[in-house]
């Protein structure tokens, strides 16, 4: 009965990096591309400034690109 959603019924677990399986979200209002891999329950980072959501890891994919830059 939602006109525009819900868009996500649950937050998917992060499939990469040291926090594999984490579904928590770190909300950032400054330096939105900074990652916090030490927060093991945080798989994702949300920037309330830009609306972007990205992986909470600076690990590299097979091409050498950091996952959090996708």
N, CA, C and O of each residue as an XYZ file, in Angstrom:
280
protein
N       0.810     -1.193      0.000
C       0.000      0.000      0.000
C       0.853      1.257      0.000
O       0.395      2.314      0.432
N       2.090      1.157     -0.479
C       2.978      2.316     -0.542
C       3.019      2.820     -1.976
O       3.245      2.043     -2.903
N       2.807      4.085     -2.157
C       2.793      4.645     -3.505
C       4.189      4.665     -4.139
O       4.315      4.498     -5.352
N       5.233      4.866     -3.333
C       6.593      4.943     -3.873
C       7.553      3.960     -3.223
O       8.760      4.206     -3.228
N       7.088      2.901     -2.686
C       8.018      1.966     -2.046
C       7.252      0.953     -1.241
O       6.037      0.860     -1.417
N       7.849      0.214     -0.401
C       9.226      0.364      0.077
C      10.233     -0.106     -0.967
O       9.954     -1.019     -1.745
N      11.379      0.509     -0.977
C      12.401      0.167     -1.952
C      13.237     -1.019     -1.510
O      13.530     -1.905     -2.313
N      13.619     -1.047     -0.258
C      14.370     -2.177      0.296
C      13.587     -2.742      1.468
O      13.173     -2.009      2.366
N      13.394     -4.027      1.450
C      12.718     -4.666      2.586
C      13.717     -4.968      3.696
O      13.355     -5.027      4.871
N      14.978     -5.159      3.311
C      16.052     -5.341      4.275
C      17.360     -4.928      3.615
O      17.469     -4.923      2.389
N      18.336     -4.586      4.418
C      19.637     -4.175      3.893
C      20.431     -5.432      3.544
O      20.603     -6.315      4.384
N      20.913     -5.512      2.305
C      21.664     -6.706      1.922
C      23.027     -6.753      2.610
O      23.616     -5.706      2.878
N      23.531     -7.937      2.897
C      24.866     -8.051      3.486
C      25.937     -7.659      2.474
O      25.815     -7.945      1.283
N      26.975     -7.010      2.955
C      28.071     -6.627      2.064
C      28.822     -7.900      1.645
O      29.148     -8.728      2.495
N      29.097     -8.062      0.345
C      29.731     -9.291     -0.128
C      31.256     -9.225     -0.231
O      31.883    -10.210     -0.620
N      31.866     -8.084      0.111
C      33.317     -7.908     -0.054
C      33.930     -7.262      1.182
O      33.222     -6.715      2.027
N      35.255     -7.332      1.276
C      35.984     -6.653      2.338
C      35.987     -7.415      3.644
O      35.456     -8.522      3.729
N      36.588     -6.817      4.665
C      36.731     -7.494      5.952
C      35.431     -7.617      6.734
O      35.363     -8.387      7.692
N      34.400     -6.876      6.346
C      33.117     -6.912      7.054
C      32.065     -7.726      6.294
O      30.870     -7.452      6.402
N      32.508     -8.717      5.533
C      31.589     -9.551      4.749
C      30.436    -10.014      5.630
O      30.633    -10.514      6.738
N      29.234     -9.834      5.108
C      28.037    -10.264      5.821
C      27.390     -9.194      6.675
O      26.253     -9.368      7.114
N      28.083     -8.084      6.924
C      27.525     -7.012      7.753
C      26.409     -6.290      7.007
O      26.497     -6.073      5.799
N      25.366     -5.922      7.734
C      24.246     -5.215      7.125
C      24.033     -3.824      7.715
O      23.134     -3.100      7.286
N      24.845     -3.450      8.685
C      24.694     -2.139      9.309
C      25.112     -1.013      8.380
O      25.863     -1.217      7.426
N      24.614      0.173      8.676
C      24.901      1.358      7.861
C      25.475      2.457      8.753
O      24.893      2.803      9.781
N      26.615      2.998      8.352
C      27.220      4.158      9.012
C      26.728      5.398      8.268
O      26.877      5.484      7.049
N      26.154      6.344      8.977
C      25.652      7.567      8.352
C      26.704      8.647      8.499
O      27.148      8.949      9.607
N      27.102      9.230      7.374
C      28.152     10.256      7.353
C      27.574     11.576      6.883
O      26.752     11.616      5.968
N      28.013     12.664      7.519
C      27.607     13.986      7.050
C      28.793     14.821      6.599
O      28.627     15.929      6.087
N      30.008     14.277      6.793
C      31.202     14.945      6.284
C      32.178     13.871      5.824
O      32.135     12.747      6.324
N      33.044     14.192      4.895
C      33.996     13.230      4.336
C      33.288     11.923      3.992
O      33.652     10.869      4.513
N      32.279     11.981      3.119
C      31.424     10.826      2.889
C      32.119      9.597      2.309
O      31.587      8.493      2.430
N      33.283      9.746      1.688
C      33.956      8.571      1.109
C      34.945      7.922      2.071
O      35.652      6.996      1.673
N      35.022      8.370      3.313
C      35.895      7.729      4.295
C      35.282      6.403      4.720
O      34.086      6.335      5.003
N      36.084      5.359      4.768
C      35.594      4.051      5.190
C      35.994      3.773      6.633
O      36.967      4.335      7.137
N      35.242      2.911      7.287
C      35.446      2.573      8.693
C      35.412      1.059      8.842
O      34.492      0.511      9.449
N      36.413      0.384      8.288
C      36.430     -1.074      8.317
C      36.479     -1.629      9.737
O      36.109     -2.781      9.961
N      36.929     -0.829     10.690
C      36.994     -1.280     12.074
C      35.623     -1.475     12.705
O      35.503     -2.153     13.725
N      34.602     -0.897     12.120
C      33.240     -1.070     12.615
C      32.665     -2.311     11.938
O      32.031     -2.220     10.887
N      32.891     -3.462     12.549
C      32.588     -4.756     11.939
C      31.112     -4.973     11.634
O      30.773     -5.801     10.788
N      30.233     -4.245     12.305
C      28.804     -4.413     12.041
C      28.302     -3.489     10.933
O      27.129     -3.540     10.564
N      29.189     -2.646     10.402
C      28.802     -1.690      9.363
C      29.312     -2.149      8.002
O      30.514     -2.103      7.740
N      28.412     -2.587      7.145
C      28.781     -3.027      5.808
C      28.709     -1.915      4.782
O      29.341     -1.984      3.728
N      27.941     -0.898      5.093
C      27.668      0.162      4.130
C      27.838      1.525      4.783
O      27.758      1.656      6.005
N      28.072      2.538      3.955
C      28.138      3.919      4.409
C      27.139      4.726      3.588
O      27.074      4.606      2.365
N      26.372      5.539      4.278
C      25.393      6.407      3.646
C      25.794      7.848      3.898
O      26.048      8.239      5.037
N      25.853      8.640      2.831
C      26.137     10.067      2.954
C      24.821     10.820      2.935
O      24.134     10.854      1.914
N      24.465     11.430      4.073
C      23.224     12.200      4.074
C      23.383     13.524      3.327
O      22.400     14.217      3.061
N      24.615     13.867      2.994
C      24.876     15.070      2.207
C      24.588     14.838      0.720
O      24.004     15.693      0.055
N      25.004     13.668      0.204
C      24.855     13.385     -1.227
C      23.787     12.348     -1.547
O      23.315     12.270     -2.681
N      23.400     11.543     -0.542
C      22.446     10.462     -0.781
C      23.102      9.195     -1.301
O      22.414      8.220     -1.602
N      24.436      9.196     -1.411
C      25.158      8.024     -1.906
C      25.251      6.940     -0.845
O      25.344      7.225      0.348
N      25.224      5.696     -1.298
C      25.471      4.537     -0.455
C      26.621      3.784     -1.086
O      26.616      3.529     -2.290
N      27.620      3.422     -0.269
C      28.753      2.702     -0.825
C      29.311      1.729      0.192
O      29.000      1.795      1.382
N      30.146      0.821     -0.302
C      30.721     -0.230      0.525
C      31.666      0.342      1.577
O      32.437      1.260      1.299
N      31.598     -0.202      2.770
C      32.479      0.218      3.856
C      33.773     -0.603      3.800
O      34.090     -1.354      4.722
N      34.493     -0.446      2.722
C      35.786     -1.102      2.570
C      36.603     -0.369      1.523
O      36.062      0.174      0.560
N      37.907     -0.361      1.724
C      38.789      0.198      0.698
C      39.555     -0.914     -0.005
O      40.565     -0.658     -0.660
N      39.073     -2.158      0.131
C      39.668     -3.267     -0.607
C      39.506     -3.033     -2.105
O      38.653     -2.259     -2.539
N      40.339     -3.715     -2.886
C      40.336     -3.547     -4.337
C      39.653     -4.710     -5.037
O      39.733     -5.854     -4.588
N      38.976     -4.407     -6.148
C      38.425     -5.474     -6.977
C      39.527     -6.038     -7.870
O      40.681     -5.626     -7.753
N      39.197     -6.960     -8.748
C      40.195     -7.600     -9.605
C      40.887     -6.632    -10.563
O      41.967     -6.929    -11.073
N      40.270     -5.481    -10.805
C      40.850     -4.475    -11.698
C      41.668     -3.430    -10.946
O      42.226     -2.522    -11.562
N      41.746     -3.549     -9.615
C      42.493     -2.582     -8.821
C      41.697     -1.354     -8.427
O      42.281     -0.355     -8.009
N      40.371     -1.403     -8.551
C      39.508     -0.291     -8.200
C      38.953     -0.523     -6.793
O      38.492     -1.623     -6.486
N      38.992      0.501     -5.937
C      38.459      0.373     -4.591
C      36.934      0.227     -4.646
O      36.255      0.981     -5.344
N      36.409     -0.749     -3.905
C      34.961     -1.002     -3.918
C      34.144      0.215     -3.506
O      33.056      0.434     -4.037
N      34.648      1.002     -2.574
C      33.858      2.146     -2.106
C      33.749      3.274     -3.125
O      33.057      4.261     -2.876
N      34.427      3.145     -4.280
C      34.313      4.173     -5.311
C      33.276      3.828     -6.375
O      33.040      4.619     -7.289
N      32.664      2.668     -6.265
C      31.653      2.282     -7.267
C      30.477      3.218     -7.211
O      29.524      3.059     -7.975
